[in-house]
Amino acid sequence: QVQLVESGGGLVQPGGSLRLSCAASGLTFSMYGLGWYRQAPGKQRELVATITRGGATTYADSVKGRFTISRDNTKNTAYLQMNNLKLEDTAVYYCKAGVSGTDFWGKGTLVTVSS
């Protein structure tokens, strides 16, 4: 079965950094586009960053210049490097793998930015 497992979340101070990982299994990883999404308390889930199977990336304006999405197809893992974290980055972060007509989601990892 397909499984995506996020890790790396935790408590961090404003201005700090975290790296999230998304380990995938049960799918041909290199054939999927990947995305990181987040859902803050009381808000809808929003797109944070995407990376295509060819390596092209996009970012939400709110994280551009601070976050970097990457993938390592040899490890079946996606990453989200988060720098200069802000209070408003607090959310549950979800990994998604998708192809046309099919999406798979992880269960999320909590990032809390607090002083």
Protein Blocks (a to p, Z undefined) as FASTA:
>chain_A
ZZdddehiacddehiacddddddehiafklpccddddddehiacddfbdcdfkopacddf
klgojaccdddfklopacdddehiafklgccdddddddehiacddebjaddddZZ
